[in-house]
Structures are given as structure tokens and as C-alpha cells.
Amino acid sequence: MRIIIVLAALLMASLAPNGGALAHAMLSQAVPAVGSTVPTSPGKIMLSFTESLEPAFSGIEVRDAAGQRVDSGKAALGAGKNQLQVPLKRLTPGTYTVIWHVLSVDTHKTEGNFTFKVGP
């Protein structure tokens, strides 16, 4: 009977949510916003995350509809250790894809992408 109780406890413990998984740096805000349309070319992309970042292992690429890069520099920390930004070339009207990858200070990697539009 003890073996069954121990096995049941181990099974339940393995199914319990792992608090460490919540430590991943998840995208919390983007400027321009995810899926938004902006009237004119933004000067930069600014991404905010839920955790502090390791800038040497984090990056942002911005690509136009033809797949050409339109970012004009290396991504760097913004005002806070949880913000990453990259300058942009002048964007013409169209749809752009932001592709990001980050490493949080606790060594968890996350990545993602989204689009935004310039113009009417």
C-alpha cells in the first residue's frame, strides 16, 4: 500500500505546474504594437519583456514583405533591462515582420514574431 501512495504522490508532483517555467522572458509590449497599423515610419522597434535580458544573446530583425531586412543596427537594451530596441531604416507603406529572440538573465530562451503595417 505504501508503494502505491508513494507512486501516486510522485505522479501528482510531476504533473504540478513548474514555477520555473514562468521565469521565461515573454513579450509584454511592443511599439509599434503587435498587429497594428501606424501612419508613418517608426524610427525604431521597442520590445518590453517580463524578465531582464542578456543583450549579447538577444536580437531583433525587421523584414519587409520581400524578406529584406529593414533594421539599421544591432539590437540594444532600451530604458530598462527588460527592454530591447533596434533602429529602423525609413519604411515605406506595407507590412513588416518583427522577428525576436531573447535570453533572460536566468538563461531561459524565448523567441517569436509578429507583424505591423505602415500606411493607411
N, C-alpha and C positions, 0 to 999 in steps of 0.2 A: 504494500500500500504506500509506503514512503517513497518508493521509486516513482510511482505514478504521480504523487504530489510534487516531487522534485521536477519531473519531466514537464508537468503542467505549468509549474512556475517558470521554468526555463523557456518554454514556448511562449508564455504571456510576455515575459521580459523581452524576447526577441521581436515581438510584434508591437511593442510600445514605441511611440514616436521618439526619434533620436533628437535630443535638444541641439546637438552639434550641427545638424543639417540646417538649422535656422541661421547659422552663422555665415552662410554664403552671402556674398555681396550681390544683392538683387537690385535691378534698376528701379529707382523710386520716382524719378522725374527726368524729363528730357526737354531741352529748349533748342530748337522747336519741339513741340510736343509730338508724341507718337501719333501718327496718322493725321496730323494737322495740315492745313494749308496756310502758308504765310504769304503776304502780298509782295514782299521784296526779298532779295537775297540776304540771309543772315550772315553775319561776319564770322560766326563760329558755331559749333555744336557744343552744348554743355550738358553733361550727363551727371546725375546725382545717384548715389548708391546707398544701400542700407548699412554698409560697413566701410571702414577705412581701406584704402587701396595701396598696393605696391606699384608705383607708377612705372618702374623699369620693366614690369611684366604685364602691363595693361596697355590697350590701344584702341583707337577708333579709326575706321576707314569710312569715307563717304563716297558713294559711287552714283553716277548718273544712270539714265535708262540704258545707255550703251555699255555700261560696265566700266567706264573710265573714272579714275579717282579724281575727286574734286576737292579733297582736303589739301591744305597747303603747308603742312608742317607735322611735326611729331606731337602726339597727344601728351598733355601735361596736366598735373594737378591744378584744379581751379582754386577757389577761395578756401575750400576745406579739404581735408584728407580723404573725403568720400566723394569728391567731385573730380571729373575728368573732362577736359575740353580739348578741342582741336580747331585751329583756324581753317577757314574755307576760302577757296577762290570765289570770284564773283559768279553766282549761279544764275543761269537763265531759267525762264519758266519751264517746269517739268517736274517729274517725280524723282526723288533721290532716296537711296537706301543707306542707312547708317548701320554699320557692322561693328560691334564692340566685343572686346574680351577683357576681362579683368581678373586680377589675382588679389584677393583680400589679404590683409596683414596676417590673418590666421591661416594662410596658404590654401584657401579654397578657390578654385577657378570657376568662373561663370562666363557665359557668352550669350549673345543674342543679336537681333537685328530688328529694324523697323523702317518704315518709310514715312516721308513727309513730302509735301508738294510746295513748289514756289509758283506763284501766279494765281490768276483767278480760278 
